[in-house]
């Protein structure tokens, strides 16, 4: 079904509040739900996990498998339009939903992103328009195709065609023997062998395209990966060559137009060294908001999740404007559970509480779950043009200003007191920063003018707050 304009706060013909649905209840679904609710929409989540992050905060949570007919029927009854938070939702389920409700992105687009073989073929088909090719590759589905792999593709990286992300389902090989052993280790599932390229870096582009064909692009993100997982995203003037950034944006828009895509699309690119300089190679695409775009919640006037809501509801798409240079650090959830892995660094360099301007975006997962995509995103916004291009330390905010002065009488550092001790003499001690109650202080009081001695006695005339 085609998308129509869905205004927040309105009601459906059956009298229920207008509701937007999402397939999947993970971290990206949670952020979509938060954006939709902030814009005034009711939300519904279909996810089998009763403790799914998005389901915990959504108005409706349908706890069934993604391909359950009754669950899909409930979602269609509740929602006016439906989207997905990840590309591995069963495409047939989206086909079923699309027959009765607007679905963005479409099942056909998601099916291409689910399979690397189809994805590579799509990139090759679009190359004359996008002017960007994928890395040289070969498809391996049978022993005959394995034996026919060209020798110039080695060394290379063997990737499973489906269900691989963040470096999973990938094996680096150098010889034919290693290639055969790696394919056997992957249970001989359909794979793609990509030639290993001389990488200079990586970048990604997020675009949002409406049903009317209007397309807007977010700034190009420069990404750094560790062990195949996104670690740092840098978005500021000078992070990338302007010509390469403009070319990456144009290529992404061309890919979206060729698919007749509706929704938020992210395309990842490799920056490779060539005889003529640095060139672009398209790597993969994600039919959803991307981890590298979480900085848009703090550094842009419209986030990628608000753009996702707007494309689903048929609202106008304003051109995103980046108002602050940004550097974002992705923190995996297991860092917070490993012994002394984070606490020592926090004590040395300061944690989120010491840097209020650098918010910690925590993407919750089920209790006890430590595997999966990045769970925490720490965006740092620069304080001006002098911070651009100076690295992570430049965008780190200054330490918080001390709000309580040392004690006037004994020069002891300030200390916060429990709420049940903030009265009487404790009130004056807290105001001046003394560590102990004046009447029982073990520290001998120095000889001071009467004004300082009197300041330690409770008096109703003194202010009771900072």
Secondary structure, DSSP 8 states (H G I E B T S, - for coil): -------TT-B-TTS-B-EEEEE--SHHHHHHHHHHHHTT-EEEEE-S-TT-HHHHHSSEEE-S-TT-HHHHHHHHHH-SEEEESSTTS-HHHHHHHHTTSEESS-HHHHHHHH-HHHHHHHHHHHHHHH---B--EEEESSHHHHHT--GGG-SEEEEESSS--TTTTEEEE-SHHHHHHHHHHTTT--EEEEE---EEEEEEEEEEE-TTS-EEE---EEEEEETTEEEEEEESTTSS-HHHHHHHHHHHHHHHHHHT--EEEEEEEEEEEETTEEEEEEEEEESS--GGGTTHHHHBSS-HHHHHHHHHHT-------B-S-EEEEEE-GGGGTSTTTSHHHHHHH--GGG-TTS-EEE---STT---SS--EEEEEE-SSGGGTTS-HHHHS-------S---TTT--------GGG-SHHHHHHHHHT-SS-GGG--S------HHHHHHTS--TTS-S--
